[in-house]
Amino acid sequence: MNNRNIPNWLEIEIIKRDNNCVYCGVVFDKNDFKNKATWEHIINDENIINISNIALCCASCNSSKWSKELSEWLKSNYCKKKNITSKSVSDVIKKSLWIKDI
């Protein structure tokens, strides 16, 4: 289990799935802090630890989103500047948006 309480098996699955930032699509680079992979709770609830709520995103997007609701963050100046929209994000994010709309 890592320091975010993510079990090893889940961490492995997420690393396989998320090769790029789930928000902006940048290729992760451990030598560039803003493009470093970081753990993200899509819905801001640290108790929801499953494949649908945990993702990898770049440090820049994670820092910008912080504890904002996903739908609100997508309206932010940061997302506008980076051309991040509900249509451009990865499938795991799109599914989360769809679930919130139900």
TANOR-V67134 format. One record per residue. RES is the residue in one small letter. D_FIRST is the distance of its C-alpha to the first C-alpha in Angstrom with 1 decimal. Layout:
{{RES	D_FIRST} {RES	D_FIRST}}
This chain:
{{m	0.0} {n	3.8} {n	6.8} {r	7.8} {n	5.6} {i	5.4} {p	4.3} {n	5.2} {w	8.6} {l	9.1} {e	8.4} {i	10.9} {e	13.3} {i	13.4} {i	14.1} {k	16.7} {r	18.3} {d	18.5} {n	20.5} {n	22.3} {c	21.9} {v	22.0} {y	24.7} {c	27.0} {g	26.3} {v	26.2} {v	24.9} {f	21.9} {d	23.0} {k	20.8} {n	24.2} {d	25.3} {f	23.5} {k	24.7} {n	23.6} {k	20.2} {a	17.4} {t	15.5} {w	13.1} {e	15.5} {h	15.7} {i	19.0} {i	20.2} {n	19.6} {d	17.7} {e	14.2} {n	14.3} {i	14.8} {i	11.6} {n	13.1} {i	14.6} {s	17.7} {n	16.4} {i	13.7} {a	15.4} {l	16.0} {c	19.1} {c	21.0} {a	21.0} {s	24.5} {c	24.0} {n	21.0} {s	23.1} {s	26.0} {k	24.4} {w	22.4} {s	22.8} {k	25.7} {e	26.1} {l	25.8} {s	29.4} {e	30.7} {w	28.9} {l	30.4} {k	33.8} {s	33.1} {n	35.1} {y	32.1} {c	31.6} {k	35.4} {k	35.6} {k	32.9} {n	34.3} {i	31.1} {t	32.2} {s	31.0} {k	32.5} {s	31.0} {v	27.2} {s	25.0} {d	25.2} {v	21.9} {i	23.4} {k	26.8} {k	25.4} {s	23.9} {l	27.3} {w	29.1} {i	27.2} {k	27.9} {d	31.6} {i	32.0}}
